Amino acid sequence: MSGRTSSGFGRLLVAVYAVFALSATGRSTVQLLTKAGEAPVAYALSALAALVYVAATVGLAREGERATRVAWVACVVEAVGVVTVGTVSVLRPEWFDDATVWSDFGVGYGYLPLVLPFVGLFWLARTSRTRSEQTPSARAGSDVRSDDELPAD
């Protein structure tokens, strides 16, 4: 294992996040542009989910310490969001005039929104551990440069 978040299983994870980023962005954009007044909280939450999915996609796809931090934050926010919105939407469905990506723990998406952040966090922990286990000379000999290794402008 290389320790890269975007290699191996990470490629599949990035692809799934990219699909969710595109679908959530499209859904929330259409909802906010065509019927924002009908369910502003639900549609704003869908837009937030879209932003989180975009951040997770970019963070997982790119290399470097900064990208990894973005991915960690996005996955944690996503996990908290889907558990919170899922719980509230089950206990107080009247608070939601329409469904969000995270409503009912992502039932409309086969519960993938509930599982995805935990898979992302697992993958980040696994690849972080692998990177930390590499010797400094092995990391220094890598021919792949991260965004953190590029010279500043």
N, C-alpha and C positions, 0 to 999 in steps of 0.2 A: 504494500500500500504506500502511496506516495505522500500522503498527508495533505493533498490538495482537496479542497472542498468541492471542486468542480470535476474531479476525475472519478472514474468508476461509477459506483452507485450515485455519486453526486451529480453526474450528468443527467440522470433520470430525475433526480430531485429538482434540479434547476429547470428542467423541461416542464415538470408538473407545476412548479411555481410560476413559470412564464405563462402557461395556459390560464392559471387562476388570475394572474395579473391582468392579462388581456380581457378575460371574460368579466371580471369584477369591474375593471375600468369601463368597459363598454356598457355593462348593465347600469352602473351608477351614473354614468354620463347621460344616457338616454333617460333614466328616471329623473335626474335633476333638471334636465332641459325640458322635458315634456310634462312632468306632473309633480314638481317639487312641493307644491302646496298640499298635496294629498297625504303624504307621509314623510315629512321633512326629517324626522329623526331616523327612520329606517333607511332613507336614501343617503343621508349623511354618514351613517354607519357603514353602508355599502361602499361609499367613496373612501372612507378611512381604511376599510379592508383592502380596497384596491391599492392604496398607497403602501400599505404594509406588504402586500404581495410583491409589488414592484421593488421595494427596498430589499426584501428577502431574496428575490431573484438576482438582483445586481450584486448583493453581498455574497451570495453563494457562488455566483459565476466568476467573480473576480478574485484574484489572489492578493494577498497582503493583509497586514494587521488591521488597517482601517476597514477594508471590505469585510473582514471577519467580524469585527465589532458591529458593523451595520447589520450583518446577518444575525448575530446573537440578539441584538436589540429587537429586530423585526420579528424574529421567532418568539421571543418572550412576549412582546406586545400582542402578537397574533394569538398566542396561547391564552393570555389573560382575556383578550377580547372575545374569543369564541366561547370560553367558559362563562364569562360574565354575561354576554349577550344571550348565549344559549340558555343559561339559568333564568335570567329575567324574562326571556320570551316564553319560557315554559310556565313560570310562576305567575306572570302578569301579561298574558297575551294581548290584553286590551291596550297596552302601552305601544303596541306596534300595529300601525294601520296597514302595513305591508311587510313582507318578509325581507330579511337581509341575507347576505351570504352566510352570516354566523347564526341566524335564527334557528332555534331548536337544534343547536349544535351542528348546523350544516346539513340537516336532513335533506334539503333540496339538492344537495351535491353528494349524496351518498355518505354523509358523515366525514368525508375527506377533509373539510375544514377543521374538524376536531382532531383528526389524527396527524395531519400535515405538520403543524408546528412542533409536535413532540418528536416526529421523525427528523425534522430539521435540527432540533436541539441535540438529539442523539448523534446525528451525523457531524455536527459541529464539534461536539465533545470528543467524538472518536478521532476526527481528523486533527483536532488540536492536540490531543494526546500523542498521536503519531508524529506530529511535527516536533513536539517537545522531546520525544525519545530519540530523534535523529541527533547525531553528533554535530557540533558546530562546523566541523570540516566538511561533513556531508552536505549541510545546508549551504555552505559557502561555495561548494563545487557545483551547485545547481546551475544549469544554463537557462533557467526560467527566471526572469526578473519580475518582481511584483511592482505594483503601483507605488509602494512605499520605498522602493529602491531607486526609483527614477530621480534624476537630479531636479531640483526645484528651478522654476523659471525666474 
